[in-house]
Structures are given as structure tokens and as C-alpha cells.
């Protein structure tokens, strides 16, 4: 039955005043049942709320150390980031700028002092450097002066017609040699230690005419250190250690001489390069090589030299006589 309809029905005034009592009792009982159900539901909700709250409190209690540690880590990271990006104090920045300026000034001053000292040292050493440079380049300077001359002005340039017309007798009996003076060297040379050198009298203008060593000449006997003149003992084939002018003023050589159409090279006699090259390469620099200039440095340049196997020959007439060999040969004493 509808509870609202039951509640609106009036009490009857009949003789049976309590005829509606069962219905009213049923309604009351239902109301009480519903109220009890509501009360029971409310109690169950409250119990569930208390249970959920207790469980939540237990979870927070178990996770509390981890949460605190996480929060602490975040705070530490935040502090580090802030400190790292914090601008330096103005006082420190100004001090750093001042320190950098002082260091820069000190470095500049040191550099200027070093440069000044270097300039002074260079000015002091300049004369010595110039002297050493001049000594080092002197051979090149001499070569330059010599190369300015025309190749035809060489003292070794010969009369080709005269040389080509020399007879056997003229080759074996040179008119410029005294073969009866007892000197086994050419007339402008002297014998010392079985080698022929240019005479000391010619080298020293007659002041030290006596040869005592390859590098010394003496004024008079008895010869000693105090009355002798010396050349550099480390400079071979130069100074006093040379042959005569007619022999090319080269290294000393064995006794004897070459024929009129020959020249010395390393102690051997070769036909003159001037004849072989028509005076274009008059200086002999090797057995088969003739050079334009009388300078070893210049002869290192291939443009200044000419090399042919037929240059390695003697000045003989190829007449079959051993006295006039047409191959390279040692000096002949019969010519002196």
C-alpha cells in the first residue's frame, strides 16, 4: 500500500473506532523497518570510512621516510642550481678585472723588455754575423766576379791552330824548359818530399825562398818557427800547397811534366780541354768533363760543364810512339 495515501486517510467515527488499526500498525512497522535500514546503512558507511582512513594512515606512515628523502633531494638540487647560476659578487668581479689588468700590463712590459734586449744583442752581434756571412759567401762572390768575364779571356785559352800543328819534336822538347838544370820538376816548381810544388821564392816574392814543408817557407837557414811563413794546414791544394802556374796552380804532383798540349788533373796528364772544346770549356774538372769556369762550385752546375768519353785522352799524336802517348799518363821526367 502507498504510505502517503494511508497517512491521508481520516479516522472513522463509526462504532468501530479501531477498524483501521491494523493498517496503521503495518505502516508504522514499515516506517520503523526503513528507519532501521537507514540507520544500519549509515553505520556501515561510517565503518567503511573509518576503515579507509585507517588504511590510508598506515600507507602514509610506511612511505613517510621515502617521501622525506625525496623532498630533501629536490631541495638540495634546487640549492645547487641557484648557487651555480648566481652572479658573482661585484667585489669579486672588480677584483678579477683588476688582477687581469695588472697581469696584462706585466706581460706587455716583459715582452717589450725582451724585444729591446734582442735588438741590442742583434746590434752587438751584427758585425760578427756580417763577417761570417762574407767569409761563407766569399767563394760565391769570387765566382760571380769571374763569371762576369767572357769565357774567352781565360788564361787557359789557347791558340788552337798552334796547338793542332805541334810536331812530335815540339811535344818532346819544350822550349820553355831547361832540361839540364837537374830539376825533375817544371822550371817554375821545386821538389819537396818527392812532389813538385810551386817555388817558395815565387809564392813569397823572394822573402821566404826555402821550402821546409808543404805549408811553410823559410827566410834563411837554419829554419825555425820564428823565421818561417805558414799557410793554412787545413786547406789542401791552396796557399803554399800548390803546383806551378803553368801546371794550373792545382795540387802538387809527381816529378815530371806534361806535354805542351796537355794539362794536369789529379796528378795525371790529359789533353787540354781548351783544344777539345774549341776554348768554350777550357777548364778540366774531371777525367771526362770540361768546365766553363775555373771554379769547383761553378762546375757543379751542369750548364757550365761538358762531359764526353773522348775527353779522357792524352795529347799524343797517335803515331804509335810510347814517348808521345795519346792516353792519360803520369808526368814525364824526360820533359824537364
C-alpha positions, 0 to 999 in steps of 0.5 A: 500500500502507498504510505502517503495515501494511508497517512491521508486517510481520516479516522472513522467515527463509526462504532468501530473506532479501531477498524483501521488499526491494523493498517496503521500498525503495518505502516508504522512497522514499515516506517520503523523497518526503513528507519532501521535500514537507514540507520544500519546503512549509515553505520556501515558507511561510517565503518567503511570510512573509518576503515579507509582512513585507517588504511590510508594512515598506515600507507602514509606512515610506511612511505613517510621516510621515502617521501622525506628523502625525496623532498630533501633531494629536490631541495638540495638540487634546487640549492645547487642550481641557484648557487651555480647560476648566481652572479658573482659578487661585484667585489669579486668581479672588480677584483678579477678585472683588476688582477687581469689588468695588472697581469696584462700590463706585466706581460706587455712590459716583459715582452717589450723588455725582451724585444729591446734586449734582442735588438741590442744583442742583434746590434752587438752581434751584427758585425760578427754575423756580417763577417761570417756571412762574407767569409761563407759567401766569399767563394760565391762572390769570387765566382760571380766576379769571374763569371762576369768575364767572357769565357774567352779571356781565360788564361787557359785559352789557347791558340788552337791552330798552334796547338793542332800543328805541334810536331812530335819534336815540339811535344818532346822538347819544350822550349820553355824548359831547361832540361839540364838544370837537374830539376825533375820538376817544371822550371817554375816548381821545386821538389819537396818530399818527392812532389813538385810544388810551386817555388817558395821564392815565387809564392813569397816574392823572394822573402821566404825562398826555402821550402821546409814543408808543404805549408811553410817557407823559410827566410834563411837557414837554419829554419825555425818557427820564428823565421818561417811563413805558414799557410793554412794546414787545413786547406789542401791544394791552396796557399803554399800547397800548390803546383806551378802556374803553368801546371794550373796552380792545382795540387802538387804532383809527381816529378815530371811534366806534361806535354805542351798540349796537355794539362794536369788533373789529379796528378795525371796528364790529359789533353787540354780541354781548351783544344777539345772544346774549341776554348768554350770549356777550357777548364778540366774538372774531371777525367771526362768533363770540361768546365766553363769556369775555373771554379769547383762550385761553378762546375757543379752546375751542369750548364757550365760543364761538358762531359764526353768519353773522348775527353779522357785522352792524352795529347799524343799524336797517335803515331804509335810512339810510347814517348808521345802517348795519346792516353792519360799518363803520369808526368814525364821526367824526360820533359824537364 
